[in-house]
Amino acid sequence: MAHQSAPIHVTGMAGVPVLSLNIVGGNLRVGQDVTVSLSADTTTSIAGIAAAVQFEPWYLSVKSVQEGDFLNQGGTTPSSFASTVDALVGSVAVKGATGTAQVQGHGNVCTITFTVLHDGSTELWLGKPLATNSSGTVETIAQSLAVTLRSGANVWDIDGNKRVDLGDMVILARAYGSKIGDKGYDNAADLNGDGRVDDADLQILRQHYGVVYP
């Protein structure tokens, strides 16, 4: 399963907290795990975050949910964090609050590990984002609302046209030299899933260049 970010870019007002989904890794097969992080980026001090990560349960199942370090910044008491998984509907509801201090900046709210159940094409959505501070609810936006995962035999077909050709090479070339967190990083071009697009990925694409899928 190769996966790539398919973000809906949302431009927020200054100071408005942004929650985003980030997917880690390259190519996956049925039975393997994929890790998704929920990140926060805010210049406004906040005391709590809530959101729902939605998925299609035919393709994915939740293996674990772990709190990140974002809500633990500078607090004199530990943060509270809870997650609720609805495997039937396909939803991971997360809610966290700081200890005694408010936080700002960029960080990981939580990490969700999914197990791939079936080949196919599916998406993850980030919905119902909410942030709070000492005054109550803060306007919040979700960025990178959809993350597309593609699976099956044609994992080397980056652009999805059922052939490994120049179009795939162009996408890889654009992301070449980037790593996770860089603006130009495209995890669809990270063919070996090591978090960077480099010579190893180029070599994989060369090995499969010219392949046509049914």
MIFI-852315 format. One record per atom (N, C-alpha, C, O): residue in three letters; x, y, z. Coordinates in steps of 0.001 Angstrom, whole numbers, padded with zeros to 6 digits, always signed. Each point is the difference from the previous one (the first is absolute). Layout:
BEGIN
ALAXYZ ...
end
This chain:
BEGIN
MET+000856-001179+000000 MET-000856+001179+000000 MET+000891+001228+000000 MET+000750+000226+000950 ALA-000825+000547-001984 ALA+000714+001270-000024 ALA-000970+001059+000450 ALA-001194-000097-000283 HIS+001667+001088+000964 HIS-000932+001032+000408 HIS+000571+001373-000267 HIS+001214+000205-000009 GLN-002112+000723-000206 GLN+000422+001348-000303 GLN-000967+000973+000638 GLN-001185-000289+000165 SER+001708+001436+000185 SER-000848+001023+000574 SER-000835+000636-001096 SER+000517+000345-001063 ALA-001805-000190+001321 ALA-000882+000689-000933 ALA-000686+001116+000767 ALA-001209-000057+000227 PRO+001972+001080+000178 PRO-000534+000986+000923 PRO-000980+000957-000641 PRO+000108+000335-001180 ILE-001063+000097+001976 ILE-000824+001139-000356 ILE+000614+001175+000739 ILE-000152+000117+001216 HIS+000837+000744-001933 HIS+000739+001063+000661 HIS-000955+001082+000490 HIS-000782+000557-000770 VAL+000862-000277+002054 VAL-000856+000999+000617 VAL+000881+001115+000530 VAL+000930-000248+000768 THR-001213+001450-001166 THR+000761+001138+000492 THR-000735+000607+001176 THR-001106+000521-000146 GLY+001724-000589+001311 GLY-000654+000495+001198 GLY+000402+001426+000329 GLY+000997+000510-000512 MET-001775+000122+001362 MET+000328+001330+000462 MET+001135-000088+001002 MET+000206-001035+000634 ALA+000523+002123-000496 ALA+001115+000023+000931 ALA-000482-000356+001401 ALA-000997+000538+000482 GLY+001710-001440+000154 GLY-000336-000379+001361 GLY-001000-001124+000124 GLY-000243-000484+001106 VAL-000353+000048-002220 VAL-000986-001079+000057 VAL+000721-001343+000037 VAL+000788-000285-000901 PRO-001029-000548+001908 PRO+000666-001303+000072 PRO-000340-000877-001208 PRO-001133-000004-000482 VAL+002129-000734+000007 VAL-000177-000904-001134 VAL+000332-001417+000450 VAL+001056-000245+000582 LEU-001965-000681-000855 LEU+000253-001414+000246 LEU+000192-000690-001339 LEU-000720+000293-000955 SER+001677-001202+000871 SER+000275-000657-001274 SER+000371-001459+000207 SER+000524-000388+001044 LEU-000808-000410-002067 LEU+000378-001406-000020 LEU+001273-000166-000809 LEU+000159+000610-001058 ASN+000740-001432+001556 ASN+001234-000304-000715 ASN+000203-001504+000030 ASN-000158-000639+001040 ILE+000505+000089-002173 ILE+000153-001448-000103 ILE+001473-000335-000187 ILE+000707+000683-000742 VAL-000247-001724+001409 VAL+001414-000352+000010 VAL+000203-001335-000698 VAL-000720-000962+000265 GLY+001701+000905-001158 GLY+000336-001263-000647 GLY-000198+000053-001492 GLY-000386+001034-000545 GLY+000649-002141-000121 GLY-000099-000043-001446 GLY-000989-001040-000475 GLY-001199+000273-000053 ASN+001669-001452-000292 ASN-000848-001024-000593 ASN-000423-001034+001032 ASN+000818-000484+000782 LEU-002096+000154-000788 LEU-000548-000929+000974 LEU-000730-001134-000686 LEU-000500+000144-001115 ARG+000448-001260+001792 ARG-000738-001165-000469 ARG-001048-000370+001043 ARG+000040+000479+001133 VAL-000964-001324-001525 VAL-001000-000496+000937 VAL+000707-000661+001182 VAL+000915-000802-000182 GLY-001348+001147+001384 GLY+000605-000537+001209 GLY+001055+000899+000605 GLY+000398-000206+001147 GLN+000069+001204-001894 GLN+000996+000920+000525 GLN-000673+001200+000654 GLN-001201+000219-000155 ASP+001999+000555+000889 ASP-000517+001149+000742 ASP+000353+001310-000688 ASP+001019+000106-000684 VAL-001873+000883+000876 VAL+000253+001355-000472 VAL-000245+000947+001172 VAL-000991-000128+000719 THR+001897+001067-000540 THR-000066+000923+001130 THR-000425+001386-000466 THR+000549+000544-000958 VAL-001525+000013+001644 VAL-000529+001321-000323 VAL+000129+000885+001233 VAL-000381-000399+001101 SER+000918+001594-001287 SER+000114+000919+001129 SER-000978+001156-000162 SER-000217+000498-001104 LEU-000364-000085+002214 LEU-000851+001180+000053 LEU+000833+001113+000611 LEU+000407-000082+001158 SER-000153+001127-001944 SER+000870+001085+000439 SER-000786+001283+000206 SER-001046+000216-000612 ALA+001570+000626+001485 ALA-000595+001308+000263 ALA+001035+001081-000261 ALA+001188-000176+000273 ASP-001656+001294-000805 ASP+000869+001142-000262 ASP-000782+001259+000362 ASP-001006+000313-000637 THR+001461+000401+001650 THR-000756+001166+000448 THR+000909+001047+000632 THR+000941-000329+000722 THR-001235+001587-001005 THR+000676+001106+000679 THR-000868+000533+001128 THR+000414+000872+000764 THR-001630-001412-000673 THR-000912+000349+001084 THR+000131-001029+001115 THR+000015-001200-000271 SER+000078+001638+001494 SER+000094-000928+001125 SER-001313-000753+000165 SER-001074+000602+000028 ILE+001171-001918+000081 ILE-001192-000825+000158 ILE+000188-000962+001172 ILE+001122-000292+000415 ALA-002245-000188+000100 ALA+000037-000890+001159 ALA-000568-001378-000298 ALA+000129-000913+000815 GLY-000758+000753-001979 GLY-000586-001295-000325 GLY-000236-000163-001483 GLY-000134+000981-000731 ILE+000085-002232+000289 ILE-000218-000335-001412 ILE-000925-001204-000080 ILE+000099-000931+000799 ALA-001003+000962-001779 ALA-000843-001156-000285 ALA-000152-000119-001511 ALA-000080+001008-000702 ALA+000039-002237+000204 ALA-000157-000227-001436 ALA-000409-001449-000228 ALA+000085-000835+000900 ALA-000530+000554-002122 ALA-000366-001363-000380 ALA+000732-000365-001286 ALA-000125+000689-001012 VAL+000881-001765+001061 VAL+000653-000535-001190 VAL-000889-001116-000532 VAL-000223-001004+000676 GLN-000279+001187-001885 GLN-000958-000948-000563 GLN+000665-000846-001084 GLN+000833+000491-000761 PHE-001212-001763+000704 PHE+000615-000932-000937 PHE-001035-001019-000452 PHE-001083-000098+000576 GLU+001427-000659-001612 GLU-000891-001045-000507 GLU+000402-001340+000616 GLU+001085-000505-000287 PRO-001943-000078+001132 PRO+000369-001213+000741 PRO+000187-001241-000866 PRO+000563-000990+000467 TRP-001019+001017-001712 TRP+000260-001137-000888 TRP+001490-000103-000307 TRP+000538-001099-000142 TYR+000123+002247+000041 TYR+001405+000021-000390 TYR+000963+000061+001180 TYR+001119-000504-000086 LEU-001545+001116+001183 LEU+000912+000247+001109 LEU-000637-000357+001332 LEU-001212+000118+000176 SER+002041-000555+000753 SER-000439-000168+001384 SER+000999+000712+000902 SER+001184+000093-000326 VAL-001661+000405+001451 VAL+000859+000743+000920 VAL+000751-000977+000896 VAL-000598-000854+000655 LYS+001902+000996-000640 LYS+000848-000852+000840 LYS+000319+000674+001324 LYS-000024-000642+001050 SER+000326+001945-001098 SER+000327+000712+001233 SER-000152+001500-000193 SER+000061+000506-001121 VAL-000261+000197+002230 VAL-000038+001463+000023 VAL+000892+000449+001149 VAL-000195-000417+001142 GLN+001171+001266-001441 GLN+000930+000453+001027 GLN+000051+001524+000036 GLN+000045+000658-001039 GLU-000054-000118+002237 GLU+000087+001449+000161 GLU+001365+000508-000438 GLU+001021-000650+000229 GLY-001015+001829-000868 GLY+001248+000651-000366 GLY+000456+000945+001097 GLY-000497-000051+001125 ASP+001453+000919-001465 ASP+000584+000870+001015 ASP-000550+001422-000014 ASP+000384+000817+000837 PHE-001283-000509-001785 PHE-000423+001392-000155 PHE-000670+000560+001248 PHE+000315+001114+000420 LEU-001228-001860+000175 LEU-000764+000506+001139 LEU+000781-000056+001312 LEU-000483+000466+001032 ASN+001680-001032-001069 ASN+000808-000108+001215 ASN+001041+001106+000127 ASN+000849-000053+000889 GLN-000903+001040-001755 GLN+000998+001059+000046 GLN-000194+000896+001217 GLN-001059+000608+000156 GLY+002039-000522+000683 GLY+000039+001018+001040 GLY-001024-000110+001104 GLY-000040+000872+000868 GLY-000790-001898-000854 GLY-000997-000122+001054 GLY+000614-000501+001293 GLY+000951-000780-000019 THR-001487+001221+001126 THR+000518-000461+001289 THR-000665-001299+000429 THR+000465-000662+000929 THR-001554+000293-001603 THR-000628-001296+000243 THR-000176-000694-001343 THR-000099+000675-001024 PRO+000057-001998+000997 PRO-000127-000717-001271 PRO-001297+000346-000723 PRO-001008+000324+000627 SER+001049-000397-001944 SER-001206+000245-000785 SER-000927-001201+000089 SER+000423-001109+000329 SER-001693+001349-000627 SER-000953-001099-000095 SER-000228-000299-001475 SER-000042+000912-000825 PHE-000105-002186+000499 PHE-000195-000391-001391 PHE-000862-001250-000034 PHE+000207-000932+000778 ALA-001182+000919-001692 ALA-000870-001166-000144 ALA-000321-000201-001473 ALA-000098+000961-000764 SER-000062-002206+000378 SER-000380-000321-001376 SER-001084-001063+000018 SER-000003-000893+000848 THR-000919+001005-001801 THR-001085-000968-000129 THR-000044-000486-001437 THR-000147+000795-000929 VAL+000274-002103+000749 VAL+000004-000591-001335 VAL-001356-000630-000280 VAL-000487-000822+000776 ASP-000121+001216-001896 ASP-001227-000633-000469 ASP+000362-000785-001251 ASP+000028+000551-001101 ALA+000249-001840+001273 ALA+000468-000828-001105 ALA-001086-000239-001036 ALA+000307-000234-001169 LEU-001563+000288+001571 LEU-001102-000245-000920 LEU-000216+001187-000930 LEU-000146-000170-001210 VAL+000125+001355+001774 VAL-000201+001220-000787 VAL+001281+000406-000712 VAL-000038+000500-001125 GLY+001177-000717+001785 GLY+001283+000426-000534 GLY+000371+001380+000498 GLY+000099+000943-000785 SER+000107-000819+002089 SER+000303+001304+000577 SER+000881-000160+001232 SER-000186-000911+000806 VAL+001152+001822-000680 VAL+000812+000095+001209 VAL-000200+001401+000562 VAL+000520+000972-000548 ALA-001269-000867+001633 ALA-000234+001290+000644 ALA+001072+000212+001055 ALA+000196-000847+000872 VAL+000498+001974-000948 VAL+001052+000300+000967 VAL-000318+001320+000696 VAL-000546+000926-000600 LYS+000900-000867+001867 LYS-000245+001203+000790 LYS+001086+000117+001049 LYS+000279-000949+000733 GLY+000332+002125-000668 GLY+001070+000195+000964 GLY-000017+001399+000573 GLY-000515+000934-000614 ALA+001084-000802+001795 ALA+000088+001300+000660 ALA+001351+000115+000683 ALA+000574-000998+000436 THR-000072+002223-000346 THR+001272+000221+000674 THR-000187-000144+001503 THR-001120-000123+000496 GLY+002237+000141+000216 GLY-000084-000083+001451 GLY-000487+001307+000592 GLY-001205+000199+000158 THR+002122+000691+000170 THR-000390+001285+000585 THR+000365+001176-000888 THR-000411+001129+000268 ALA+001175-001379-001318 ALA+000443+001088-000876 ALA-000611-000157-001381 ALA-000423-001091-000381 GLN+000380+002187-000369 GLN-000414-000055-001390 GLN+001245-000162-000871 GLN+001109+000329+000418 VAL-001308-000841-001632 VAL+001135-000290-000873 VAL-000213+000641-001361 VAL-001118+000354-000372 GLN+002216-000214-000363 GLN-000058+000480-001373 GLN+001202-000554-000746 GLN+000862-000652+000589 GLY-000812+000918-001900 GLY+001089-000510-000814 GLY-000457-001159-000860 GLY-001176-000106-000347 HIS+002119-000768+000004 HIS-000285-001143-000864 HIS+000388-001285+000721 HIS+001027-000055+000677 GLY-001852-000977-000827 GLY+000334-001270+000626 GLY-000992-001091-000335 GLY-001007+000230-000669 ASN+001315-001419+001147 ASN-000803-001184-000263 ASN-001023-000196+001116 ASN+000365-000191+001160 VAL-001648+000238-001519 VAL-001065-000219+000983 VAL-000113-001484+000332 VAL-000086-000378+001168 CYS+000087-000457-002202 CYS-000054-001443+000219 CYS+000445-000728-001259 CYS+000075+000581-001083 THR+000216-001859+001250 THR+000383-000867-001107 THR-000943-001193-000026 THR-000212-000661+001016 ILE-000350+000394-002189 ILE-000926-001122-000164 ILE+000637-001010-000945 ILE+000429+000354-001098 THR-000368-001599+001521 THR+000527-001064-000846 THR-001152-000859-000507 THR-000777-000548+000781 PHE+000682+000441-002105 PHE-001018-000829-000646 PHE+000651-001251-000580 PHE+001182+000006-000346 THR-001959-001072+000242 THR+000415-001196-000724 THR-000789-000077-001301 THR-001217+000184-000009 VAL+001920-000458-001090 VAL-000641-000099-001311 VAL-000715-001343-000115 VAL+000613-001051+000188 LEU-001903+001086-000497 LEU-000808-001216-000067 LEU-000203-000511-001422 LEU+000007-001209-000236 HIS-000189+002131-000713 HIS-000285-000396-001377 HIS+000712+000933-000972 HIS+000294+001151+000321 ASP-000024-001669-001510 ASP+000496+000836-001079 ASP-001116+000909-000487 ASP-001183-000313+000133 GLY+001579+001434-000695 GLY-000994+000913-000542 GLY+000427+001440+000172 GLY+001173+000285+000243 SER-002116+000612-000368 SER+000258+001429+000151 SER-000936+000550+001065 SER-001214-000191-000076 THR+001771+000865+001058 THR-000813+000512+001093 THR+000534+001350+000439 THR+001050+000441-000467 GLU-001764+000207+001356 GLU+000406+001318+000473 GLU-000163+000101+001505 GLU-000769-000739+000616 LEU+001508+001669-000044 LEU-000157+000386+001397 LEU-000435+001459+000018 LEU+000483+000809-000792 TRP-001398-000477+001700 TRP-000468+001375+000114 TRP+000209+000498+001414 TRP-000085-000764+000962 LEU+000353+002034-000846 LEU+000071+000650+001300 LEU-001218+000893+000130 LEU-000155+000969-000744 GLY-000706-001300+001690 GLY-001237+000749+000148 GLY-000200+000525+001406 GLY+000676-000420+000940 LYS-001608+001337-000811 LYS-000422+000568+001278 LYS+001167+000529+000839 LYS+000086-000315+001187 PRO+000815+001112-001777 PRO+001110+000527+000802 PRO-000485+001053+000986 PRO-000862+000819-000317 LEU+001423-000854+001498 LEU-000413+000933+001041 LEU+001182+000290+000910 LEU+000735-000908+000386 ALA-000557+002169-000049 ALA+001020+000391+000971 ALA-000639+000927+001024 ALA-000938+000735-000310 THR+001455-000777+001524 THR-000535+000852+001059 THR+001144+000710+000717 THR+001139-000468+000011 ASN-001470+001606+000583 ASN+000941+000679+000891 ASN-000752+000425+001252 ASN-001118-000457+000239 SER+001715+001315+000551 SER-000622+000384+001267 SER-001309+000752-000187 SER-000801+000110+000927 SER+000588+000413-002147 SER-001229+000754-000270 SER-001091-000848-000638 SER-001134+000454-000153 GLY+001475-001687-000219 GLY-000991-000863-000633 GLY+000491-000547-001323 GLY+001191-000260-000168 THR-002110+000083-000775 THR+000325-000598-001293 THR+000740+000983-000899 THR-000341+001181-000066 VAL+001359-001687-000625 VAL+000782+000796-000939 VAL-000308-000480-001412 VAL-000077-001205-000239 GLU-000099+002127-000693 GLU-000221-000396-001391 GLU+001183-000831-000481 GLU+001155+000376+000200 THR-001451-001505-000831 THR+001037-000946-000402 THR-000278-000488-001413 THR-001157-000153-000391 ILE+002212-000092-000373 ILE-000172-000547-001339 ILE+000789-001296-000137 ILE+000979-000230+000709 ALA-001426-000605-001635 ALA+000687-001251-000299 ALA+000693+000130-001343 ALA-000601+000457-000972 GLN+001848-000852+000917 GLN+000770+000043-001233 GLN+000407-001423-000368 GLN+000111-000862+000872 SER+000111+000617-002160 SER+000270-001352-000476 SER-001160-000904+000409 SER+000189-000991+000706 LEU-001379+001342-001155 LEU-001200-000703+000429 LEU-000071-001430-000510 LEU-000599-000862+000644 ALA+001206+000604-001795 ALA-000071-001348-000556 ALA+001395-000517-000296 ALA+000829+000706-000575 VAL-000582-001927+000968 VAL+001254-000669-000315 VAL-000356-001277-000738 VAL-000685-000862+000549 THR+001138+000731-001775 THR-000373-001137-000828 THR+001016-001127+000133 THR+001208+000230-000051 LEU-001709-001451+000222 LEU+000850-001181+000043 LEU-000362-000890-001174 LEU-001169-000341-000185 ARG+002160-000037-000610 ARG-000223-000901-001122 ARG+000705-001316+000290 ARG+001100-000011+000552 SER-001729-001090-000921 SER+000619-001294+000256 SER-000182-000922-001187 SER-000723+000312-000947 GLY+001391-001453+001015 GLY-000097-000982-001062 GLY+001354-000226-000642 GLY+001037+000370+000552 ALA-001060-000980-001719 ALA+001246-000365-000659 ALA+000710+001190-000625 ALA+001219-000027-000170 ASN-001967+001074-000175 ASN+000589+001121-000736 ASN+000487+001107+000927 ASN-000283+001175-000231 VAL+001014-001549+001278 VAL+000444+000988+000974 VAL+001085+000920-000546 VAL+000279+001043+000590 TRP+000339-001418-001714 TRP+001060+000851-000553 TRP-000566+001040-000962 TRP+000730+000874-000467 ASP-002010-000964+000172 ASP-000675+000941-000898 ASP-000419+001221+000812 ASP-001105+000038+000542 ILE+001975+000947-000457 ILE-000206+001131+000902 ILE-001211+000832-000390 ILE-000764+000421+000868 ASP+000578-000178-002161 ASP-001090+000884-000419 ASP-001309-000723-000285 ASP-000992+000636-000356 GLY+000978-001965+000511 GLY-001243-000752-000106 GLY-000541-000210-001397 GLY-001196-000245-000159 ASN+002050+000334-000875 ASN-000490-000198-001372 ASN+000217-001427-000508 ASN-000110-000260-001198 LYS+000419-000663+002115 LYS+000161-001428-000277 LYS+001226-000324-000846 LYS+000043-001029-000674 ARG+000933+001893+000714 ARG+001276-000287-000645 ARG+001097+000781+000719 ARG-000242+001089+000520 VAL+001424-001645-000495 VAL+001149+000685+000592 VAL+000739+000674-001139 VAL+000639-000666-000815 ASP-000725+001985+000757 ASP+000510+000708-001164 ASP+000571+001359+000385 ASP+000324+000249+001162 LEU-000208+000616-002147 LEU+000612+001306+000207 LEU-000755+000832+001028 LEU+000609+000761+000752 GLY-001935-000900-000716 GLY-000780+000764+000969 GLY+000414-000304+001426 GLY+000081+000902+000834 ASP+000182-002170-000551 ASP+000449-000387+001338 ASP+001400+000539+000278 ASP+000305+000420+001117 MET+000535-000437-002140 MET+001359+000508+000156 MET-000006+001497+000304 MET+000805+000482+000796 VAL-001717+000247-001436 VAL-000095+001446+000228 VAL-000407+000291+001444 VAL+000560+000892+000636 ILE-001535-001645-000118 ILE-000443+000200+001384 ILE+001140-000276+000967 ILE+000213+000749+000954 LEU+000523-001836-001209 LEU+001124-000327+000874 LEU+001078+001076-000077 LEU+000594+000367+001014 ALA-000344+000135-002224 ALA+001031+001023-000174 ALA-000345+001274+000766 ALA+000883+000647+000564 ARG-002155-000290-000543 ARG-000421+001206+000719 ARG+000227-000127+001500 ARG+000305+000981+000678 ALA-000458-002202-000167 ALA+000151-000222+001442 ALA+001411-000436+000379 ALA+000307-000149+001183 TYR+000544-000054-002171 TYR+001341-000550+000249 TYR+000786+000888+000975 TYR+000041+001223-000135 GLY+000572-001877+001109 GLY+000802+000718+000984 GLY-000774+000466+001215 GLY+000587+000551+000931 SER-001902-000762-000922 SER-000818+000454+001128 SER-000192-001122+001012 SER+000227-001173-000296 LYS-000643+001553+001480 LYS-000293-000957+001064 LYS-001279+000429+000698 LYS-000495+001106-000218 ILE-000041-001989+001064 ILE-001230+000300+000719 ILE+000146+001322+000749 ILE+000982+000221+000709 GLY-001955+000640-000876 GLY+000033+001314+000625 GLY+000394+001104-000951 GLY-000304+001168+000243 ASP+000993-001529-001349 ASP+000367+000994-001002 ASP-001213+000350-000850 ASP-000887-000829-000200 LYS+000854+002054-000295 LYS-001130+000460-000794 LYS-000173-000824-001265 LYS-001129-000255-000417 GLY+002224-000165-000201 GLY-000083-000719-001260 GLY-000130-001504+000128 GLY-000032-000705-001008 TYR-000044+000199+002241 TYR-000064-001452+000189 TYR-001336-000554-000487 TYR-001058+000553+000298 ASP+001119-001649-001048 ASP-001195-000692-000489 ASP+000176-001474+000334 ASP+000825-000678-000613 ASN-001591+000172+001578 ASN+000244-001376+000418 ASN-000447-001035-001021 ASN+000286-001186+000166 ALA-000982+001607-001223 ALA-000270-000927-001097 ALA+001286-000327-000743 ALA+000135-001077-000582 ALA+000818+002020+000605 ALA+001286-000214-000662 ALA+001018-000658+000920 ALA+001089-000371-000435 ASP-001442+000228+001699 ASP+000874-000667+000970 ASP-000257-001501-000097 ASP-000669-000579+000855 LEU+001196-000036-001886 LEU-000377-001365-000360 LEU+000476-001054+000990 LEU-000606-001067+000098 ASN+001671+001342+000631 ASN+000466-000987+000979 ASN-000425+000339+001422 ASN+000327-000727+000938 GLY-001059+001838-000775 GLY-000587+000327+001292 GLY+000976+000371+001087 GLY-000281-000211+001180 ASP+001447+000770-001556 ASP+000980+000352+001027 ASP-000085+001461+000427 ASP+000850+000482+000748 GLY-001883+000228-001226 GLY-000193+001377+000425 GLY+000738+001033-000811 GLY+000005+001175+000365 ARG+000625-001580-001467 ARG+000693+000942-000874 ARG-000068-000497-001442 ARG-000151-001196-000249 VAL+000263+002123-000691 VAL-000008-000350-001422 VAL+001419+000180-000519 VAL+000508+001120-000065 ASP+000128-002228-000304 ASP+001414+000067-000359 ASP+000343-001048-001055 ASP-000879-000499-000702 ASP+002165+000171+000600 ASP+000463-000933-001028 ASP-000639-001382+000131 ASP-000222-000680-001001 ALA-000072+000267+002229 ALA-000602-001316+000199 ALA-001367-000076-000672 ALA-000338-001017-000605 ASP-000445+002082+000708 ASP-001315+000036-000642 ASP+000139+000078-001517 ASP-000770-000618-000734 LEU+001749+001377+000277 LEU+000244+000100-001436 LEU+000376-001355-000582 LEU-000431-000351-001099 GLN+001230-000405+001833 GLN+000405-001319-000462 GLN-001202-000941-000099 GLN-000105-000778-000948 ILE-000794+000849+001921 ILE-001212-000831-000033 ILE-000835+000336-001227 ILE-000489-000894-000690 LEU+000328+002185+000422 LEU-000805+000410-001149 LEU+000644-000452-001305 LEU-000696-000420-000924 ARG+002002+000501+000847 ARG+000701-000455-001206 ARG-000210-001496-000229 ARG-000156-000449-001136 GLN+000156-000313+002225 GLN-000174-001448-000111 GLN-001370-000371-000556 GLN-000145-001025-000667 HIS-000859+001855+000938 HIS-001365-000306-000432 HIS-000443+000861-001180 HIS-001145-000091-000442 TYR+002043+000921-000065 TYR-000358+000913-001086 TYR-000473-000784-001225 TYR+000636-000967-000418 GLY-001755+001400-000143 GLY-000551-000655-001179 GLY-001054-001043+000298 GLY-000656-000496-000917 VAL+000479+000150+002193 VAL-001010-000990+000372 VAL-001398+000580-000230 VAL-000269+001148+000352 VAL-000608-001947-000940 VAL-001387+000395-000227 VAL-000895-000943+000798 VAL+000136-001220-000089 TYR-001058+001795+000871 TYR-000892-000798+000831 TYR-001355-000164-000683 TYR-000434+000894-000726 PRO-000238-002019+000947 PRO-001310-000222-000633 PRO-001071+000920+000573 PRO-001155-000059-000422 
end
